[in-house]
Amino acid sequence: MTQNDIIQKTSEYIKQEFSGDSSGHDWWHIYRVWKNAIAICEQEKADRYIVELAALLHDLDDWKFNETEDETPHRAKAWMESRGIDSQTIEKVCEIIMHISYKGAQVENKMKSLEGFIVQDSDRLDAIGAIGIGRAFAYGGYKNRPMYDPETSNKMHASFEEYKNSKSATINHFYEKLLLLKDMMNTATAKKIAEKRHEVMVKFLDQFMNEWEGHDVSDSHL
């Protein structure tokens, strides 16, 4: 089986696994991360095969949807083994999957490889901008969280445990994670894209707060 065949089979498998998701982590999220990763990979000159596999498999063992405390991506590893992928490639892909997630504002990024940086950047790019706004509210609804609670303060989580157990409202999530991602991009390519998407979120939050406080109503002299 060629590398192209493996990527094709992997995309079909992931599409089937995530087709019914409503949390913002559906197949189309993975598809966008995959395509963004390919585009960034071409700019950054990394190993495309590793990048594509990691991008496609990155959410299969995500802690947000799996009860296990074990960070090993068992399902992704099992899939790659079933396709006859060599052990060195499997190890590199699993290493990326284990370190891709954002784990708190003050938690160190343990990603080491260029391929990992590319997939992580692609995943983070899909968390910001217009699509990022939509996904944030989709996930908040999925977790039964309020849109906004002005009586709760933002927290810069110092540990993964603290971040994982957070029940913050969706608007808080922008300040606790999404607005921080622009400065956490690894590659030059992603940094440029992130600048524009970041501005979209800033404008949205300004408008949201104006509407929340009714400033746009009082300013209209109705």
Residue, then its C-alpha position, 0 to 999 in steps of 0.5 A: m500500500t502506497q503512502n497516498d493509499i494510506i492517507q486516502k484510507t485514513s481520511e475515509y476512516i476519520k470521516q466515518e468516525f467523526s461524521g455525527d459530531s456537533s461539538g465543533h470537532d467534526w470531520w470538517h474541522i479535521y478536514r480543514v486542519w489537514k488541508n491547512a497543514i498541507a499548505i503550511c508544510e509546502q511553505e515550511k518544507a517538512d515531511r508531508y506524510i508525517v504531517e498528513l497522518a498526524a493532522l488526520l488522526h489528531d483528534l481520535d484520542d482527544w482527552k475532551f472525548n475520551e475518559t482515559e488519563d493515559e496520554t498514549p493515542h491508542r486508537a491512532k496507533a492501532w489504526m496505523e499498525s493495521r495499515g502496516i505503517d512502519s514503527q518509526t513513522i508511528e512513533k513520530v505521529c503519536e508524539i505529535i498527537m500526544h503534544i498537540s493540545y492546548k493545555g493551559a495558558q501557563v503550560e509549556n508547549k512540549m512539541k519538538s518537531l517541525e512536523g508537529f509545529i505545523v499540525q499544531d499551528s493548523d489545529r490552532l488556526d481553526a480555533i480562531g477567526a470566524i470559524g473559531i468563533g463558531r466552533a467556540f459556541a458549538y463546543g460551549g453548547y455541547k458542554n452546556r455552558p453559558m455564552y457569557d457570565p459577567e460575574t465570573s473572571n478569566k483565569m490563566h490556567a497554570s496546569f493542564e488539570e486546572y484547564k481540563n476541569s474548567k467550566s468557563a463560559t464561552i466568552n471567557h474561553f476567548y480570553e483564557k485561550l483563543l486570544l492567546l493563540k496568535d502569539m503561540m504559533n510556531t511557524a512563520t506561515a501560521k503567524k501571518i494567517a493568525e494575525k488576520r484571524h485574531e483581529v476578527m475575534v477582537k472585533f467580534l468581542d467588541q461588538f458582543m460587549n456593546e450589544w450585551e450592555g445595550h450600548d448600540v441601543s442607547d447610541s441609536h437615540l431610539 
